[in-house]
């Protein structure tokens, strides 16, 4: 199932020639692809990007909003050191039960703290418990109308120099379509402009997958 904006032959080249997946990642991707919601899974090159960000930042504390079947968490946690911790926010136990099987098999389950609760509640709890300014990396891939609230919470939780990545920021090209005014498209379009003009961050919109916005907290 396609998630990117490039021609299929380019996507196949990236997936099959450039990106190196582990056997566990390939099997998780294949199982997820069979689900009716399989298109929500991040692309393999996005997984490599997340792992690279962990290593570039030396990230030991990270959070993601929207875990689904766990591919992004697997990429993040696999790149973290043994003392690293990734907080995963999701509300679906059926999807995350798939994730937990693969995390265990990969030996990274001990680095993942899965919170089954609305992400806004989990993020507020982390802030209330003294987490502000203590996280290195964030990844957001959940309900699009909630992105702005998640972004603001992440800015509170990230340390200076920390990075947040937001998935689906091109939304299949809909953000560039002046006739598209559904709530998800409007939310993403508005947030793209907000981050562009936000003096709290340095940002870049990457045409990876369905568009990944990277923002570094100043």
C-alpha positions as a LaTeX table, in Angstrom:
\begin{tabular}{lrrr}
\hline
Residue & $x$ (\AA) & $y$ (\AA) & $z$ (\AA) \\
\hline
Unk1 & 0.00 & 0.00 & 0.00 \\
Unk2 & 1.49 & 3.33 & $-1.08$ \\
Unk3 & 2.11 & 6.17 & 1.35 \\
Unk4 & 4.44 & 8.42 & $-0.62$ \\
Unk5 & 4.05 & 10.99 & $-3.37$ \\
Unk6 & 6.62 & 9.62 & $-5.82$ \\
Unk7 & 5.94 & 7.26 & $-8.76$ \\
Unk8 & 5.62 & 3.61 & $-7.77$ \\
Unk9 & 8.89 & 2.63 & $-9.42$ \\
Unk10 & 10.75 & 5.21 & $-7.33$ \\
Unk11 & 9.06 & 4.00 & $-4.16$ \\
Unk12 & 9.99 & 0.40 & $-5.00$ \\
Unk13 & 13.59 & 1.44 & $-5.61$ \\
Unk14 & 13.78 & 3.19 & $-2.24$ \\
Unk15 & 12.11 & 0.31 & $-0.39$ \\
Unk16 & 13.98 & $-2.54$ & $-2.07$ \\
Unk17 & 17.38 & $-1.07$ & $-2.90$ \\
Unk18 & 18.16 & 1.86 & $-0.60$ \\
Unk19 & 16.42 & 0.89 & 2.65 \\
Unk20 & 17.72 & $-2.02$ & 4.71 \\
Unk21 & 15.08 & $-3.58$ & 6.96 \\
Unk22 & 15.56 & $-6.32$ & 9.52 \\
Unk23 & 13.60 & $-9.56$ & 9.18 \\
Unk24 & 11.45 & $-8.51$ & 12.15 \\
Unk25 & 10.64 & $-5.17$ & 10.53 \\
Unk26 & 9.73 & $-6.85$ & 7.26 \\
Unk27 & 7.40 & $-9.28$ & 8.99 \\
Unk28 & 5.74 & $-6.54$ & 11.02 \\
Unk29 & 5.26 & $-4.50$ & 7.85 \\
Unk30 & 3.71 & $-7.50$ & 6.06 \\
Unk31 & 1.32 & $-8.33$ & 8.91 \\
Unk32 & 0.24 & $-4.71$ & 9.20 \\
Unk33 & $-0.31$ & $-4.40$ & 5.45 \\
Unk34 & $-3.00$ & $-7.10$ & 5.70 \\
Unk35 & $-5.08$ & $-4.98$ & 8.08 \\
Unk36 & $-7.88$ & $-2.82$ & 6.66 \\
Unk37 & $-6.07$ & 0.17 & 8.18 \\
Unk38 & $-2.65$ & $-0.93$ & 6.92 \\
Unk39 & $-2.12$ & 2.30 & 5.01 \\
Unk40 & $-1.53$ & 4.09 & 8.32 \\
Unk41 & 1.82 & 2.34 & 8.72 \\
Unk42 & 4.86 & 4.54 & 8.13 \\
Unk43 & 7.10 & 3.77 & 5.18 \\
Unk44 & 10.39 & 1.92 & 5.57 \\
Unk45 & 12.42 & 5.02 & 4.71 \\
Unk46 & 10.61 & 6.93 & 7.43 \\
Unk47 & 11.65 & 4.23 & 9.87 \\
Unk48 & 15.28 & 4.67 & 8.84 \\
Unk49 & 14.91 & 8.44 & 9.23 \\
Unk50 & 13.62 & 8.04 & 12.78 \\
Unk51 & 16.46 & 5.72 & 13.71 \\
Unk52 & 18.99 & 8.16 & 12.26 \\
Unk53 & 17.48 & 11.04 & 14.24 \\
Unk54 & 17.84 & 9.03 & 17.45 \\
Unk55 & 21.51 & 8.45 & 16.74 \\
Unk56 & 22.22 & 12.01 & 15.60 \\
Unk57 & 20.63 & 13.44 & 18.74 \\
Unk58 & 22.01 & 10.78 & 21.07 \\
Unk59 & 18.39 & 10.48 & 22.19 \\
Unk60 & 17.70 & 8.65 & 25.44 \\
Unk61 & 14.19 & 9.99 & 26.11 \\
Unk62 & 11.58 & 10.09 & 23.37 \\
Unk63 & 7.81 & 10.10 & 22.95 \\
Unk64 & 5.50 & 9.17 & 20.11 \\
Unk65 & 1.82 & 9.91 & 19.65 \\
Unk66 & 0.15 & 7.25 & 17.53 \\
Unk67 & 1.79 & 3.85 & 17.83 \\
Unk68 & $-0.55$ & 1.73 & 15.66 \\
Unk69 & 1.15 & $-1.69$ & 15.21 \\
Unk70 & 4.51 & $-0.47$ & 16.40 \\
Unk71 & 6.78 & $-0.06$ & 13.37 \\
Unk72 & 7.84 & 3.50 & 14.22 \\
Unk73 & 8.37 & 2.59 & 17.87 \\
Unk74 & 10.46 & $-0.39$ & 16.80 \\
Unk75 & 12.64 & 1.89 & 14.66 \\
Unk76 & 13.04 & 4.42 & 17.46 \\
Unk77 & 13.67 & 1.98 & 20.29 \\
Unk78 & 16.09 & $-0.16$ & 18.26 \\
Unk79 & 18.31 & 2.89 & 17.75 \\
Unk80 & 18.27 & 3.92 & 21.42 \\
Unk81 & 20.87 & 2.85 & 23.96 \\
Unk82 & 20.03 & 0.24 & 26.59 \\
Unk83 & 19.12 & 2.94 & 29.11 \\
Unk84 & 16.82 & 4.73 & 26.65 \\
Unk85 & 13.07 & 5.04 & 27.14 \\
Unk86 & 10.34 & 5.67 & 24.58 \\
Unk87 & 6.87 & 6.64 & 25.81 \\
Unk88 & 4.23 & 5.47 & 23.31 \\
Unk89 & 0.76 & 7.01 & 23.34 \\
Unk90 & $-2.16$ & 5.15 & 21.76 \\
Unk91 & $-5.77$ & 4.22 & 22.53 \\
Unk92 & $-6.12$ & 0.95 & 20.61 \\
Unk93 & $-5.16$ & $-2.23$ & 22.48 \\
Unk94 & $-5.80$ & $-4.50$ & 19.49 \\
Unk95 & $-3.27$ & $-2.72$ & 17.28 \\
Unk96 & $-0.70$ & $-2.29$ & 20.04 \\
Unk97 & $-0.98$ & $-5.99$ & 20.97 \\
Unk98 & 0.60 & $-6.68$ & 17.56 \\
Unk99 & 3.29 & $-4.12$ & 18.34 \\
Unk100 & 4.17 & $-5.74$ & 21.67 \\
Unk101 & 4.82 & $-9.12$ & 20.04 \\
Unk102 & 7.41 & $-7.65$ & 17.70 \\
Unk103 & 8.98 & $-5.44$ & 20.37 \\
Unk104 & 9.51 & $-8.49$ & 22.53 \\
Unk105 & 11.00 & $-10.47$ & 19.66 \\
Unk106 & 13.35 & $-7.59$ & 18.81 \\
Unk107 & 14.47 & $-7.29$ & 22.42 \\
Unk108 & 13.43 & $-3.65$ & 22.78 \\
Unk109 & 10.24 & $-3.99$ & 24.86 \\
Unk110 & 12.10 & $-2.92$ & 28.01 \\
Unk111 & 12.81 & 0.45 & 26.36 \\
Unk112 & 9.14 & 1.14 & 25.59 \\
Unk113 & 6.55 & 2.53 & 28.01 \\
Unk114 & 3.18 & 2.04 & 26.30 \\
Unk115 & 0.40 & 4.27 & 27.64 \\
Unk116 & $-3.12$ & 3.27 & 26.56 \\
Unk117 & $-4.96$ & 6.54 & 27.10 \\
Unk118 & $-5.80$ & 9.72 & 25.19 \\
Unk119 & $-2.49$ & 11.28 & 24.22 \\
Unk120 & $-3.42$ & 14.71 & 25.53 \\
Unk121 & $-3.91$ & 13.20 & 28.99 \\
Unk122 & $-0.60$ & 11.32 & 28.83 \\
Unk123 & 1.31 & 14.40 & 27.67 \\
Unk124 & $-0.30$ & 16.56 & 30.36 \\
Unk125 & 0.68 & 13.98 & 32.97 \\
Unk126 & 4.29 & 13.97 & 31.77 \\
Unk127 & 4.39 & 17.77 & 32.01 \\
Unk128 & 2.75 & 17.78 & 35.46 \\
Unk129 & 5.26 & 15.19 & 36.68 \\
Unk130 & 8.24 & 17.38 & 35.87 \\
Unk131 & 8.95 & 16.19 & 32.32 \\
Unk132 & 9.19 & 19.65 & 30.77 \\
Unk133 & 12.42 & 20.24 & 28.91 \\
Unk134 & 13.67 & 16.68 & 29.41 \\
Unk135 & 12.89 & 14.84 & 26.14 \\
Unk136 & 15.17 & 14.60 & 23.14 \\
Unk137 & 12.82 & 13.52 & 20.35 \\
Unk138 & 9.13 & 13.35 & 19.54 \\
Unk139 & 7.18 & 11.74 & 16.71 \\
Unk140 & 3.53 & 12.52 & 15.99 \\
Unk141 & 1.42 & 10.29 & 13.74 \\
Unk142 & $-2.13$ & 10.31 & 15.06 \\
Unk143 & $-5.44$ & 12.18 & 14.62 \\
Unk144 & $-4.68$ & 15.17 & 12.41 \\
Unk145 & $-7.03$ & 17.62 & 14.10 \\
Unk146 & $-5.13$ & 16.98 & 17.33 \\
Unk147 & $-1.70$ & 17.77 & 15.88 \\
Unk148 & $-1.58$ & 21.40 & 17.04 \\
Unk149 & $-2.24$ & 20.42 & 20.65 \\
Unk150 & 0.36 & 17.66 & 20.47 \\
Unk151 & 2.88 & 20.06 & 18.93 \\
Unk152 & 2.42 & 22.55 & 21.75 \\
Unk153 & 2.77 & 19.83 & 24.38 \\
Unk154 & 5.92 & 18.60 & 22.67 \\
Unk155 & 7.49 & 22.04 & 22.75 \\
Unk156 & 7.00 & 22.04 & 26.50 \\
Unk157 & 8.47 & 18.54 & 26.87 \\
Unk158 & 11.45 & 18.88 & 24.51 \\
Unk159 & 14.83 & 20.15 & 25.65 \\
Unk160 & 16.48 & 22.96 & 23.69 \\
Unk161 & 17.91 & 21.29 & 20.59 \\
Unk162 & 15.32 & 18.53 & 20.75 \\
Unk163 & 13.43 & 17.58 & 17.60 \\
Unk164 & 9.80 & 16.83 & 16.83 \\
Unk165 & 8.74 & 14.98 & 13.67 \\
Unk166 & 5.17 & 15.19 & 12.40 \\
Unk167 & 3.95 & 12.69 & 9.81 \\
Unk168 & 1.43 & 13.17 & 6.96 \\
Unk169 & 2.06 & 16.88 & 6.67 \\
Unk170 & 1.48 & 16.75 & 2.89 \\
Unk171 & $-1.62$ & 14.56 & 3.31 \\
Unk172 & $-1.41$ & 12.96 & $-0.10$ \\
Unk173 & $-1.03$ & 16.41 & $-1.67$ \\
Unk174 & $-4.37$ & 17.63 & $-0.30$ \\
Unk175 & $-2.75$ & 20.52 & 1.59 \\
Unk176 & $-1.83$ & 22.04 & $-1.79$ \\
Unk177 & $-5.34$ & 21.61 & $-3.20$ \\
Unk178 & $-7.30$ & 24.87 & $-2.78$ \\
Unk179 & $-10.56$ & 22.92 & $-3.10$ \\
Unk180 & $-9.79$ & 20.67 & $-0.10$ \\
Unk181 & $-11.35$ & 22.02 & 3.09 \\
Unk182 & $-12.06$ & 18.94 & 5.20 \\
Unk183 & $-11.08$ & 19.22 & 8.89 \\
Unk184 & $-7.92$ & 17.08 & 8.60 \\
Unk185 & $-6.57$ & 18.98 & 5.59 \\
Unk186 & $-7.34$ & 22.35 & 7.13 \\
Unk187 & $-5.65$ & 21.35 & 10.39 \\
Unk188 & $-2.48$ & 20.23 & 8.64 \\
Unk189 & $-2.39$ & 23.21 & 6.29 \\
Unk190 & $-2.76$ & 25.60 & 9.23 \\
Unk191 & $-0.09$ & 23.83 & 11.26 \\
Unk192 & 2.38 & 23.85 & 8.36 \\
Unk193 & 2.05 & 27.64 & 8.19 \\
Unk194 & 2.25 & 27.97 & 11.98 \\
Unk195 & 5.47 & 25.98 & 12.21 \\
Unk196 & 6.95 & 27.91 & 9.26 \\
Unk197 & 6.45 & 31.16 & 11.17 \\
Unk198 & 7.17 & 29.83 & 14.68 \\
Unk199 & 10.14 & 31.64 & 16.20 \\
Unk200 & 10.53 & 28.90 & 18.81 \\
Unk201 & 11.80 & 26.37 & 16.26 \\
Unk202 & 13.91 & 25.81 & 13.17 \\
Unk203 & 11.90 & 23.67 & 10.76 \\
Unk204 & 12.01 & 21.82 & 7.46 \\
Unk205 & 9.27 & 19.94 & 5.60 \\
Unk206 & 10.69 & 16.76 & 4.06 \\
Unk207 & 9.06 & 14.98 & 1.13 \\
Unk208 & 9.64 & 11.59 & 2.77 \\
Unk209 & 6.66 & 9.26 & 2.85 \\
Unk210 & 3.57 & 11.46 & 3.06 \\
Unk211 & 5.57 & 14.46 & 4.22 \\
Unk212 & 7.51 & 14.70 & 7.48 \\
Unk213 & 7.86 & 18.09 & 9.19 \\
Unk214 & 10.96 & 18.27 & 11.35 \\
Unk215 & 11.15 & 21.08 & 13.90 \\
Unk216 & 14.11 & 21.71 & 16.21 \\
Unk217 & 13.41 & 23.56 & 19.43 \\
Unk218 & 15.62 & 26.60 & 19.84 \\
\hline
\end{tabular}
